[in-house]
């Protein structure tokens, strides 16, 4: 009788395990159907800097912009500070921007948005759809105070751009904009990185005024056959926060290249060295540190991240990264 009871218990347990496995399998199947199929990694990609401070034969400025090409699709990431910088630099580089429909603004600061209206105005003469859709992060249009005074910069930009037929699209979470091409959306602040300007306040949706840590800061992530290519404007959300989110939400692979500003020009050596160690841990293979990264910071990052003169450079106007060819820093930054 004891043996019989034992057999019944075993059978019951086996049945329960089988049912549990069946339920788990069914849940996985439902989740897989609900989740969109991952796009194949990008085969060809190139990033060309169109606005930053370092320049030889081009126009340099305190700002950032880059042309991003991915499997034949072209996007403008940021638009520089002054109205004509990107347009003039693109002309000198023999780059026609009139076929581009989508713009990404990394955040609301005018050294990244200053060229949007003038570029739309000029290029729509050749193509009515040129730069007609602009992607921004949630919080881009929230009210700001700069040194205690109200700022209406984003509202003015919105009125002028929409008056030209342009349309803004807000993103609050990671999203695949085009196959293999992702926006981070709002980046969780997990580290103690504080890579944003002082003396600016933002009004949150609940009415509170708080320090502006630039909640709308977002980056572009290309999921490529060589790994992730991450393009940042200033990295105000923290470059390490941004890279960790990219690996979590896009694909857990090494960072093939990090390109753009990461706002370390004011950071002390301890902070820069901490960042360099984190870049090394995250598998960053190449760095093009432009705009607000800082020249000295790039040199320290190069050493601390285990990179070299070929794989870590100061970003200059006209410098590029190609998925096959790697970094072409131009003459001045070589």
Wavefront OBJ file of the C-alpha trace (Angstrom):
o trace
v 0.000 0.000 0.000
v 2.870 2.335 0.792
v 4.363 1.675 -2.659
v 1.028 2.441 -4.311
v 0.694 5.796 -2.558
v 4.246 6.661 -3.560
v 3.522 5.860 -7.224
v 0.382 7.997 -7.220
v 2.387 10.930 -5.740
v 5.083 10.602 -8.386
v 2.496 10.417 -11.153
v 0.704 13.478 -9.838
v 3.972 15.425 -9.599
v 4.948 14.440 -13.149
v 1.549 15.552 -14.411
v 1.894 18.898 -12.650
v 5.369 19.413 -14.120
v 4.102 18.540 -17.595
v 1.227 20.998 -17.266
v 3.565 23.722 -16.034
v 5.925 23.156 -18.976
v 2.985 23.231 -21.386
v 1.750 26.534 -19.948
v 5.261 28.030 -20.122
v 5.620 26.910 -23.744
v 2.252 28.421 -24.651
v 3.152 31.740 -22.972
v 6.451 31.863 -24.875
v 4.630 31.187 -28.135
v 2.096 33.957 -27.437
v 4.901 36.381 -26.495
v 6.835 35.531 -29.662
v 3.748 36.219 -31.785
v 3.133 39.535 -30.034
v 6.770 40.653 -30.351
v 7.757 41.864 -33.833
v 10.380 39.768 -35.563
v 13.872 41.236 -35.208
v 15.187 42.942 -38.309
v 18.365 41.485 -39.818
v 21.525 43.401 -38.836
v 22.526 46.310 -41.047
v 25.100 45.393 -43.682
v 26.228 48.849 -44.788
v 26.402 52.043 -42.770
v 28.227 55.356 -42.767
v 28.175 58.393 -40.477
v 29.584 61.750 -41.656
v 29.982 64.687 -39.244
v 28.540 67.934 -40.633
v 28.810 70.193 -37.578
v 31.288 70.303 -34.699
v 34.075 72.613 -33.477
v 37.186 71.062 -35.038
v 37.485 71.928 -38.722
v 40.021 72.704 -41.419
v 38.411 73.575 -44.770
v 34.855 73.616 -43.443
v 32.753 75.725 -41.070
v 33.358 74.831 -37.436
v 30.971 75.791 -34.617
v 29.819 74.844 -31.138
v 27.176 72.398 -32.341
v 26.619 68.975 -33.785
v 25.077 67.331 -36.816
v 25.752 64.150 -38.778
v 24.510 62.434 -41.892
v 23.657 58.798 -41.163
v 23.394 56.275 -44.006
v 22.057 52.790 -43.299
v 21.385 50.172 -45.969
v 20.652 52.940 -48.472
v 18.435 54.997 -46.130
v 19.675 58.465 -45.152
v 18.816 60.405 -41.988
v 20.014 63.732 -40.605
v 20.951 63.533 -36.934
v 20.839 67.024 -35.389
v 21.116 70.204 -37.437
v 23.969 72.234 -35.944
v 23.779 75.628 -34.262
v 23.861 78.289 -36.973
v 21.329 78.381 -39.818
v 23.749 77.707 -42.692
v 26.523 75.539 -41.206
v 25.189 72.111 -42.140
v 24.040 73.199 -45.587
v 27.390 74.798 -46.466
v 29.466 71.928 -45.087
v 27.306 69.391 -46.932
v 27.824 71.295 -50.190
v 31.586 71.289 -49.711
v 31.471 67.550 -49.044
v 29.311 67.050 -52.174
v 26.476 65.631 -50.063
v 22.946 66.286 -51.309
v 20.571 66.425 -48.331
v 17.405 67.142 -50.333
v 16.416 63.471 -50.525
v 16.298 63.087 -46.736
v 12.827 63.105 -45.183
v 13.621 62.248 -41.536
v 15.518 64.294 -38.975
v 16.420 63.251 -35.437
v 16.983 65.953 -32.823
v 18.924 64.489 -29.914
v 17.572 67.121 -27.477
v 16.171 70.642 -27.295
v 19.373 72.716 -27.027
v 19.784 75.183 -29.887
v 23.308 74.055 -30.807
v 21.590 70.921 -32.161
v 18.378 72.436 -33.504
v 19.555 75.774 -34.941
v 19.711 74.669 -38.561
v 16.379 72.843 -38.792
v 14.153 75.645 -40.102
v 16.698 77.039 -42.563
v 17.514 73.566 -43.884
v 13.824 72.770 -44.372
v 13.290 76.150 -46.053
v 16.107 75.640 -48.551
v 15.770 71.928 -49.288
v 11.996 71.855 -49.736
v 12.535 73.960 -52.868
v 14.136 70.883 -54.425
v 11.965 68.296 -52.693
v 8.735 69.197 -50.813
v 9.256 66.188 -48.520
v 12.823 67.146 -47.553
v 13.292 67.127 -43.762
v 9.522 67.074 -43.340
v 9.456 64.720 -40.336
v 11.464 65.358 -37.185
v 11.818 62.871 -34.327
v 12.307 64.147 -30.768
v 12.285 62.691 -27.282
v 9.433 63.019 -24.816
v 10.007 66.233 -22.885
v 11.469 68.157 -25.820
v 8.667 70.739 -25.669
v 8.331 70.967 -21.883
v 8.648 74.564 -20.547
v 12.136 75.657 -19.489
v 13.750 78.404 -17.440
v 17.324 79.390 -18.240
v 19.034 81.235 -15.388
v 15.601 81.982 -13.961
v 14.144 83.413 -17.170
v 11.512 81.612 -19.276
v 12.780 80.123 -22.535
v 10.451 79.702 -25.478
v 13.078 78.364 -27.886
v 11.332 75.028 -28.501
v 7.917 76.630 -28.953
v 9.329 79.080 -31.516
v 11.023 76.216 -33.331
v 7.750 74.254 -33.366
v 5.729 77.134 -34.806
v 8.305 77.951 -37.499
v 8.910 74.348 -38.538
v 5.249 73.345 -38.617
v 4.569 76.537 -40.560
v 6.757 75.034 -43.287
v 4.682 71.850 -43.311
v 7.003 69.904 -41.037
v 5.778 67.439 -38.438
v 7.254 66.466 -35.066
v 7.065 62.894 -33.754
v 7.754 62.287 -30.041
v 9.365 59.101 -28.706
v 9.302 58.124 -25.043
v 10.689 54.587 -25.240
v 13.129 52.576 -27.376
v 11.704 52.175 -30.854
v 12.853 50.725 -34.160
v 12.407 53.668 -36.502
v 13.455 51.756 -39.623
v 14.814 48.206 -40.020
v 17.879 47.940 -37.785
v 17.755 51.645 -36.914
v 16.651 52.423 -33.354
v 15.941 55.444 -31.184
v 16.653 55.015 -27.486
v 13.790 57.207 -26.351
v 14.105 58.360 -22.753
v 17.225 56.891 -21.133
v 16.962 55.635 -17.504
v 19.485 57.400 -15.245
v 21.068 54.427 -13.495
v 24.576 55.776 -12.934
v 25.564 59.029 -11.233
v 26.563 60.642 -14.543
v 25.519 64.299 -14.523
v 26.464 65.335 -18.027
v 24.135 68.287 -18.467
v 24.321 72.095 -18.093
v 23.528 73.904 -14.865
v 21.123 76.766 -14.189
v 18.291 75.351 -16.310
v 14.929 74.170 -14.954
v 12.207 72.134 -16.622
v 8.509 71.961 -15.781
v 7.356 68.363 -15.486
v 3.865 67.231 -16.606
v 2.687 67.330 -12.975
v 3.533 71.047 -12.799
v 6.725 70.744 -10.723
v 9.805 72.749 -11.697
v 12.988 70.684 -11.319
v 16.596 70.743 -12.435
v 16.669 70.094 -16.175
v 18.547 66.837 -16.611
v 17.417 66.887 -20.271
v 14.824 64.075 -20.097
v 14.317 64.327 -23.866
v 17.940 63.331 -24.573
v 17.984 60.388 -26.975
v 20.494 58.656 -29.225
v 20.451 56.705 -32.459
v 21.479 53.034 -32.489
v 22.341 51.092 -35.629
v 22.167 47.313 -35.181
v 24.865 46.176 -37.597
v 26.706 43.005 -38.536
v 29.763 44.450 -36.746
v 27.887 45.310 -33.545
v 26.016 48.410 -32.395
v 26.858 51.829 -33.823
v 25.671 54.544 -31.427
v 25.331 58.198 -32.440
v 24.900 60.758 -29.662
v 24.287 64.503 -29.673
v 25.608 65.399 -26.223
v 24.896 62.276 -24.215
v 23.262 64.361 -21.490
v 21.531 61.209 -20.194
v 25.002 59.773 -19.570
v 26.876 57.883 -22.235
v 27.136 54.742 -20.096
v 23.408 54.833 -19.333
v 22.794 55.177 -23.061
v 25.072 52.324 -24.117
v 23.691 49.966 -21.479
v 20.141 50.689 -22.632
v 21.161 50.076 -26.246
v 22.620 46.675 -25.397
v 19.529 45.750 -23.359
v 16.849 46.861 -25.776
v 18.461 46.494 -29.207
v 20.973 43.640 -28.999
v 23.495 42.436 -26.421
v 26.582 42.743 -28.623
v 29.742 44.890 -28.429
v 29.681 48.552 -29.456
v 31.315 48.754 -32.883
v 31.477 52.550 -32.745
v 30.446 55.467 -30.540
v 30.157 58.730 -32.468
v 29.216 62.229 -31.347
v 29.248 64.367 -28.226
v 29.326 62.857 -24.747
v 29.675 66.068 -22.691
v 32.892 65.403 -20.797
v 34.741 68.639 -21.588
v 34.040 69.931 -18.064
v 34.537 66.576 -16.303
v 37.482 65.977 -13.995
v 40.002 63.190 -14.550
v 38.255 60.850 -12.123
v 34.981 61.047 -14.047
v 36.664 60.677 -17.431
v 38.677 57.676 -16.245
v 35.543 56.053 -14.813
v 33.834 56.555 -18.170
v 36.806 55.086 -20.023
v 36.771 51.962 -17.875
v 33.036 51.564 -18.490
v 33.504 51.979 -22.257
v 36.101 49.220 -22.160
v 33.759 46.972 -20.162
v 30.976 47.556 -22.687
v 33.223 46.575 -25.582
v 33.476 49.917 -27.382
v 35.777 49.268 -30.347
v 35.910 52.769 -31.893
v 35.306 56.293 -30.647
v 34.779 59.520 -32.558
v 34.443 62.069 -29.768
v 33.019 65.270 -31.211
v 31.381 68.496 -30.001
v 31.191 68.639 -26.188
v 33.314 65.541 -25.536
v 36.457 67.643 -25.180
v 39.898 67.147 -26.733
v 41.668 66.231 -23.500
v 38.790 63.917 -22.566
v 39.138 62.028 -25.858
v 42.852 61.498 -25.173
v 42.150 60.091 -21.702
v 39.289 57.944 -23.011
v 41.596 56.547 -25.695
v 44.086 55.371 -23.084
v 41.597 54.206 -20.468
v 39.400 52.310 -22.909
v 42.383 50.490 -24.434
v 42.022 52.181 -27.820
v 44.645 53.827 -30.050
v 45.190 56.665 -32.486
v 43.354 54.790 -35.229
v 40.365 53.690 -33.184
v 39.766 56.800 -31.023
v 39.860 60.297 -32.522
v 38.581 63.804 -31.974
v 35.601 64.297 -34.276
v 36.069 66.930 -36.992
v 33.773 68.292 -39.682
v 33.954 65.851 -42.598
v 35.209 62.976 -40.452
v 33.378 59.720 -41.060
v 32.844 56.201 -39.833
v 32.161 53.425 -42.328
v 31.122 49.940 -41.258
v 33.644 48.387 -43.644
v 36.438 50.973 -43.706
v 36.344 52.172 -40.097
v 37.179 55.768 -39.108
v 38.398 58.424 -41.516
v 39.266 61.315 -39.174
v 40.263 63.782 -41.882
v 43.657 65.487 -42.055
v 43.502 67.613 -38.918
v 42.512 64.866 -36.476
v 44.514 62.040 -38.018
l 1 2 3 4 5 6 7 8 9 10 11 12 13 14 15 16 17 18 19 20 21 22 23 24 25 26 27 28 29 30 31 32 33 34 35 36 37 38 39 40 41 42 43 44 45 46 47 48 49 50 51 52 53 54 55 56 57 58 59 60 61 62 63 64 65 66 67 68 69 70 71 72 73 74 75 76 77 78 79 80 81 82 83 84 85 86 87 88 89 90 91 92 93 94 95 96 97 98 99 100 101 102 103 104 105 106 107 108 109 110 111 112 113 114 115 116 117 118 119 120 121 122 123 124 125 126 127 128 129 130 131 132 133 134 135 136 137 138 139 140 141 142 143 144 145 146 147 148 149 150 151 152 153 154 155 156 157 158 159 160 161 162 163 164 165 166 167 168 169 170 171 172 173 174 175 176 177 178 179 180 181 182 183 184 185 186 187 188 189 190 191 192 193 194 195 196 197 198 199 200 201 202 203 204 205 206 207 208 209 210 211 212 213 214 215 216 217 218 219 220 221 222 223 224 225 226 227 228 229 230 231 232 233 234 235 236 237 238 239 240 241 242 243 244 245 246 247 248 249 250 251 252 253 254 255 256 257 258 259 260 261 262 263 264 265 266 267 268 269 270 271 272 273 274 275 276 277 278 279 280 281 282 283 284 285 286 287 288 289 290 291 292 293 294 295 296 297 298 299 300 301 302 303 304 305 306 307 308 309 310 311 312 313 314 315 316 317 318 319 320 321 322 323 324 325 326 327 328 329 330 331 332 333 334
